[in-house]
Amino acid sequence: MTVTQVAAYAAPAAKAPLERTTVPRRPVGAHDVLIDIKYAGICHSDIHQVRDGWGEGLYPMVPGHEIAGVVAEVGPEVTRFAIGDRVGVGCIVDTCRTCEYCLAGQEQYCVEGITGTYNAVDRQGERTYGGYSSHIVVDENYTVRIPDGLALDVAAPLLCAGITLYSPLKHWQAGPGKKVAVVGLGGLGHMGVKIAHALGAEVTVLSQSLRKREDGLKLGASHYYATSDETTFEKLAGSFDLILSTVSAPLDLGAYLGLLRVDGALVNVGAPEEPVALNLFSVIGGRKTLAGSMIGGIAETQEMLDFCAEHGLGSEIELIRADEVNEAYERVLASDVRYRFVIDASTI
């Protein structure tokens, strides 16, 4: 491998602006691929971690777990990829590989814990640095193939936003005859609408206002309601088989559980920094489920990419230069993006 130090954008300390720097990349091992990163999506979780909202931040921190690029070098024992292949990397770059969940293709629930693409320490004791960089070295077993039918820029956010919605939609069997509500029409929510619609479900968007109603209907929603309207929760009581909450702000869970049918599920994929309260009668009445879901395994991520390519489902993006990342963070917090910022890695 010729690359040992690569250009990157990093937060030098908690809550500090990101700045251009260099970070080390390990030599290409037997089963590794060196990826020339072309695009990196900006996930809301990047902002949470850069600003130490979830705690345990490791600095300097190079965020980015929505990575799309091209294989530039392969290790001598790599069998899945060749130089020039279009590939992606999501939130996971290693797991124990031996627990029941890893063996079942649910690496995201590894008993020993995942090695995150960034803000983690790998199993060799080295820090991981993410996709806001020019190159990354990843084990082939944690790398996925981006189908030719997907442009790399719109595919990048699928490596987190896409699989984060695809996995629970599949697990809770969204499809024809099912009524699905998506709470929040942002970077996660807009992919939830697209995927749920493509699966055949009847989709409703629940958003604070009707500001994005036209977008929601174009993306595949059949209905769009404002949660700031108190009558919404009366009109829609007992309506949905599945509700996916994509927002990172605390919700009145009892109110949303009241929108479920008997045996319905409210699944959280957004992660508020603050604890939330719940009256358990909200789940006892109606045998309802309050659940969470975390990304997906590697095989399911590949399945998601293939599904999105088949149905023409790329993310809606705004492409930015790397030196615009701090402004982009502020705009994400202000809900001023439709619907995912993607960094052009050639500008790093």
C-alpha positions as CSV (number, residue, x, y, z in Angstrom):
1,M,0.0,0.0,0.0
2,T,1.3,3.4,-0.9
3,V,-1.0,5.4,1.3
4,T,-0.2,5.5,5.0
5,Q,-1.4,9.1,5.8
6,V,-4.6,10.3,4.1
7,A,-6.3,13.6,3.9
8,A,-9.4,14.0,6.1
9,Y,-11.7,16.4,7.9
10,A,-11.7,15.9,11.7
11,A,-13.1,17.5,14.8
12,P,-10.0,18.1,17.0
13,A,-12.2,18.2,20.2
14,A,-15.8,17.9,21.3
15,K,-18.0,20.5,19.7
16,A,-15.1,22.0,17.8
17,P,-15.5,22.7,14.1
18,L,-14.1,20.2,11.7
19,E,-10.8,21.0,10.0
20,R,-8.6,19.5,7.3
21,T,-5.9,17.2,8.6
22,T,-4.3,13.8,7.9
23,V,-5.0,10.5,9.6
24,P,-3.2,7.1,9.4
25,R,-4.5,4.1,7.4
26,R,-3.3,0.6,8.1
27,P,-1.4,-1.4,5.5
28,V,-3.7,-3.5,3.2
29,G,-3.9,-6.9,4.9
30,A,-4.6,-10.3,3.3
31,H,-8.4,-9.7,3.3
32,D,-8.5,-5.9,3.0
33,V,-9.5,-3.6,0.3
34,L,-8.2,-0.1,-0.1
35,I,-11.1,2.2,-1.2
36,D,-10.6,5.4,-3.0
37,I,-13.5,7.3,-1.4
38,K,-15.6,9.3,-3.9
39,Y,-18.5,10.4,-1.7
40,A,-19.4,10.4,2.0
41,G,-22.8,11.2,3.4
42,I,-23.5,13.3,6.4
43,C,-25.6,11.5,9.0
44,H,-27.2,13.2,12.0
45,S,-25.4,10.7,14.1
46,D,-22.1,12.3,12.9
47,I,-23.2,15.5,14.5
48,H,-24.3,13.8,17.7
49,Q,-20.8,12.2,18.0
50,V,-18.7,15.2,16.9
51,R,-20.5,17.2,19.6
52,D,-20.2,14.4,22.2
53,G,-24.0,14.3,22.5
54,W,-23.9,10.5,23.1
55,G,-20.7,10.6,25.3
56,E,-17.5,8.7,24.9
57,G,-16.2,10.6,22.0
58,L,-12.6,9.9,20.8
59,Y,-10.8,12.9,19.4
60,P,-9.6,13.9,16.9
61,M,-12.7,12.4,15.2
62,V,-13.1,11.8,11.5
63,P,-16.9,11.1,11.0
64,G,-18.5,9.4,8.2
65,H,-20.2,6.0,7.8
66,E,-21.9,6.5,4.5
67,I,-19.1,5.7,2.2
68,A,-19.1,5.1,-1.6
69,G,-16.0,4.6,-3.7
70,V,-13.9,2.5,-5.9
71,V,-11.5,-0.3,-5.0
72,A,-7.9,0.9,-5.5
73,E,-6.0,-2.1,-4.1
74,V,-6.8,-5.6,-2.8
75,G,-5.1,-7.9,-0.4
76,P,-3.6,-11.2,-1.7
77,E,-6.5,-13.3,-0.3
78,V,-9.4,-11.1,-1.3
79,T,-12.0,-13.0,-3.3
80,R,-15.0,-10.8,-3.3
81,F,-13.7,-7.7,-5.0
82,A,-11.3,-6.5,-7.7
83,I,-9.6,-3.2,-8.4
84,G,-12.1,-0.9,-10.0
85,D,-15.2,-2.3,-8.3
86,R,-17.8,0.1,-7.0
87,V,-18.2,-0.5,-3.3
88,G,-19.6,0.9,-0.1
89,V,-18.9,0.9,3.6
90,G,-21.5,1.5,6.3
91,C,-21.5,1.8,10.1
92,I,-19.6,-1.5,10.8
93,V,-16.0,-2.4,9.9
94,D,-15.6,-5.5,12.1
95,T,-17.3,-7.7,14.7
96,C,-16.4,-10.8,16.6
97,R,-17.6,-13.0,13.7
98,T,-18.3,-16.0,16.0
99,C,-21.3,-15.1,18.1
100,E,-24.8,-16.3,17.2
101,Y,-25.8,-13.0,15.8
102,C,-22.7,-12.6,13.6
103,L,-23.2,-16.1,12.3
104,A,-26.8,-15.3,11.6
105,G,-25.9,-12.3,9.5
106,Q,-27.0,-9.8,12.1
107,E,-23.6,-8.4,12.8
108,Q,-25.1,-5.1,14.1
109,Y,-26.1,-7.0,17.2
110,C,-22.7,-8.6,17.8
111,V,-22.5,-9.8,21.4
112,E,-19.0,-8.3,21.8
113,G,-20.1,-5.1,20.1
114,I,-19.4,-3.8,16.7
115,T,-16.2,-1.9,15.6
116,G,-17.7,1.3,14.3
117,T,-16.4,2.8,11.1
118,Y,-15.3,5.8,13.2
119,N,-15.1,6.9,16.9
120,A,-14.1,3.3,17.8
121,V,-11.0,1.2,18.7
122,D,-10.6,-1.8,16.5
123,R,-9.6,-5.3,17.6
124,Q,-5.9,-4.5,17.1
125,G,-6.2,-1.6,19.5
126,E,-6.1,1.1,16.8
127,R,-8.5,4.0,16.3
128,T,-10.9,4.0,13.5
129,Y,-11.4,7.1,11.3
130,G,-14.4,7.5,9.0
131,G,-15.4,8.5,5.5
132,Y,-14.7,12.2,5.6
133,S,-11.3,11.2,4.1
134,S,-9.7,10.4,0.8
135,H,-9.1,6.6,1.4
136,I,-10.1,3.9,3.8
137,V,-8.9,0.3,4.4
138,V,-11.7,-2.2,5.2
139,D,-11.9,-5.9,5.5
140,E,-13.7,-7.3,2.4
141,N,-16.2,-9.0,4.6
142,Y,-17.5,-5.6,5.8
143,T,-17.6,-4.1,2.3
144,V,-20.6,-4.2,0.0
145,R,-21.0,-3.9,-3.7
146,I,-22.8,-0.9,-5.1
147,P,-24.9,-2.0,-8.2
148,D,-24.3,-0.3,-11.5
149,G,-27.8,1.0,-11.4
150,L,-27.0,3.3,-8.6
151,A,-24.9,6.5,-9.0
152,L,-22.3,6.6,-6.2
153,D,-23.3,10.0,-4.9
154,V,-27.0,9.0,-4.3
155,A,-25.9,5.6,-3.1
156,A,-23.6,6.8,-0.3
157,P,-26.4,7.7,2.2
158,L,-28.0,4.3,1.7
159,L,-25.1,2.8,3.7
160,C,-26.7,4.2,6.8
161,A,-30.0,6.0,6.1
162,G,-31.1,3.3,3.6
163,I,-30.4,0.2,5.7
164,T,-31.6,1.9,8.9
165,L,-35.1,2.0,7.3
166,Y,-35.0,-1.1,5.2
167,S,-34.2,-3.4,8.1
168,P,-37.2,-2.6,10.3
169,L,-39.5,-2.4,7.3
170,K,-38.5,-5.9,6.3
171,H,-38.5,-7.2,9.9
172,W,-42.0,-5.9,10.6
173,Q,-43.2,-7.1,7.2
174,A,-44.2,-3.9,5.6
175,G,-45.9,-4.6,2.3
176,P,-49.2,-4.8,0.5
177,G,-52.1,-4.4,2.9
178,K,-50.0,-2.8,5.6
179,K,-50.3,0.8,6.7
180,V,-47.0,2.4,7.6
181,A,-46.4,5.8,9.1
182,V,-43.0,7.6,9.0
183,V,-42.4,10.2,11.6
184,G,-40.2,13.0,10.2
185,L,-39.3,13.6,6.6
186,G,-35.6,14.2,6.8
187,G,-32.4,12.3,5.8
188,L,-33.8,9.0,7.3
189,G,-37.5,9.6,6.8
190,H,-37.4,10.3,3.1
191,M,-35.7,7.0,2.5
192,G,-38.3,5.3,4.7
193,V,-41.1,6.7,2.6
194,K,-39.4,5.6,-0.7
195,I,-38.6,2.0,0.6
196,A,-42.0,1.4,2.3
197,H,-43.8,2.5,-0.9
198,A,-41.6,0.3,-3.1
199,L,-42.4,-2.6,-0.7
200,G,-46.1,-2.0,-1.4
201,A,-47.3,-0.5,1.9
202,E,-49.7,2.4,2.2
203,V,-47.4,5.2,3.5
204,T,-48.3,8.2,5.7
205,V,-45.9,10.9,6.7
206,L,-46.3,12.5,10.2
207,S,-44.3,15.7,10.3
208,Q,-44.5,18.8,12.5
209,S,-45.9,20.9,9.7
210,L,-47.2,20.6,6.2
211,R,-44.1,22.4,4.8
212,K,-42.8,19.3,3.0
213,R,-46.2,17.8,2.0
214,E,-45.6,18.1,-1.7
215,D,-42.2,16.4,-1.4
216,G,-43.7,13.6,0.8
217,L,-46.3,12.8,-1.8
218,K,-43.8,12.8,-4.6
219,L,-41.6,10.4,-2.7
220,G,-44.4,7.8,-2.4
221,A,-46.6,8.8,0.6
222,S,-50.3,8.6,0.1
223,H,-51.1,10.8,3.1
224,Y,-49.3,13.6,5.0
225,Y,-50.4,15.0,8.4
226,A,-49.0,17.7,10.7
227,T,-48.4,16.5,14.2
228,S,-48.6,20.1,15.4
229,D,-52.4,19.9,14.6
230,E,-54.0,18.4,17.7
231,T,-56.8,16.8,15.7
232,T,-54.2,14.6,13.8
233,F,-53.9,12.3,16.7
234,E,-57.7,12.0,17.0
235,K,-58.3,11.4,13.3
236,L,-55.6,8.8,13.0
237,A,-56.1,6.9,16.3
238,G,-55.8,3.1,15.8
239,S,-54.7,3.5,12.1
240,F,-51.3,2.0,11.6
241,D,-49.7,-1.4,11.6
242,L,-46.2,0.1,11.9
243,I,-44.8,3.5,12.8
244,L,-41.1,4.3,12.2
245,S,-39.8,7.3,14.2
246,T,-36.8,8.8,12.5
247,V,-36.5,11.9,14.6
248,S,-33.8,12.6,17.2
249,A,-36.0,14.8,19.4
250,P,-38.0,13.3,22.3
251,L,-41.6,12.5,21.4
252,D,-44.7,11.9,23.4
253,L,-44.6,8.2,22.9
254,G,-48.0,7.6,24.4
255,A,-49.6,9.8,21.7
256,Y,-47.9,8.0,18.9
257,L,-48.6,4.5,20.4
258,G,-52.3,5.6,20.3
259,L,-52.0,5.7,16.5
260,L,-51.3,2.0,16.3
261,R,-53.7,-0.9,15.6
262,V,-53.9,-3.9,18.0
263,D,-50.5,-5.7,17.7
264,G,-48.9,-2.6,16.0
265,A,-45.4,-1.6,16.5
266,L,-43.7,1.8,17.1
267,V,-40.1,1.4,16.1
268,N,-37.5,4.0,16.9
269,V,-34.5,4.5,14.6
270,G,-33.8,8.1,15.7
271,A,-31.9,8.4,18.9
272,P,-32.7,11.4,21.2
273,E,-29.9,12.4,23.5
274,E,-32.4,12.7,26.4
275,P,-34.3,9.9,28.1
276,V,-38.0,9.7,27.3
277,A,-41.0,8.9,29.6
278,L,-43.7,6.3,29.0
279,N,-46.9,5.3,30.7
280,L,-47.0,1.5,30.2
281,F,-50.7,1.4,29.7
282,S,-49.9,2.8,26.3
283,V,-48.5,-0.6,25.3
284,I,-50.6,-2.8,27.5
285,G,-53.8,-1.6,25.8
286,G,-53.8,-3.1,22.3
287,R,-50.9,-5.4,22.9
288,K,-48.6,-2.9,21.2
289,T,-44.9,-3.0,20.8
290,L,-42.4,-0.2,21.5
291,A,-39.2,-1.2,19.8
292,G,-35.9,0.0,18.3
293,S,-33.8,-1.1,15.3
294,M,-30.2,-0.5,14.5
295,I,-29.0,-0.5,10.9
296,G,-28.7,-4.0,9.4
297,G,-26.2,-6.8,8.8
298,I,-23.8,-6.9,5.9
299,A,-25.9,-9.3,3.8
300,E,-29.0,-7.3,4.5
301,T,-27.2,-4.1,3.5
302,Q,-26.3,-5.7,0.2
303,E,-29.9,-6.9,-0.2
304,M,-31.0,-3.3,0.4
305,L,-28.7,-1.9,-2.2
306,D,-29.8,-4.4,-4.8
307,F,-33.5,-3.6,-3.9
308,C,-32.8,0.2,-4.3
309,A,-31.1,-0.3,-7.6
310,E,-34.0,-2.5,-8.9
311,H,-36.5,0.2,-7.9
312,G,-34.4,3.3,-8.7
313,L,-34.2,4.4,-5.1
314,G,-31.3,6.8,-4.6
315,S,-31.2,9.3,-1.8
316,E,-32.2,12.9,-2.4
317,I,-29.0,14.7,-1.9
318,E,-27.2,18.1,-1.9
319,L,-23.6,17.7,-2.9
320,I,-21.1,19.9,-1.1
321,R,-17.4,20.6,-0.9
322,A,-15.5,19.3,2.2
323,D,-14.9,22.8,3.4
324,E,-18.6,23.4,3.6
325,V,-19.1,20.6,6.2
326,N,-19.4,22.9,9.3
327,E,-22.1,25.0,7.6
328,A,-23.8,21.8,6.5
329,Y,-24.0,20.6,10.2
330,E,-25.8,23.8,11.1
331,R,-28.2,23.4,8.3
332,V,-28.9,19.8,9.3
333,L,-29.8,21.0,12.8
334,A,-32.0,23.7,11.2
335,S,-33.7,21.1,9.0
336,D,-32.4,23.0,6.0
337,V,-31.5,20.2,3.7
338,R,-33.5,18.1,1.3
339,Y,-32.6,15.5,2.2
340,R,-29.0,14.4,2.7
341,F,-25.8,16.2,2.4
342,V,-23.1,14.3,0.6
343,I,-19.4,15.4,0.6
344,D,-17.5,15.2,-2.7
345,A,-14.4,13.5,-1.4
346,S,-12.3,14.9,-4.3
347,T,-12.5,18.2,-2.4
348,I,-10.9,16.9,0.8
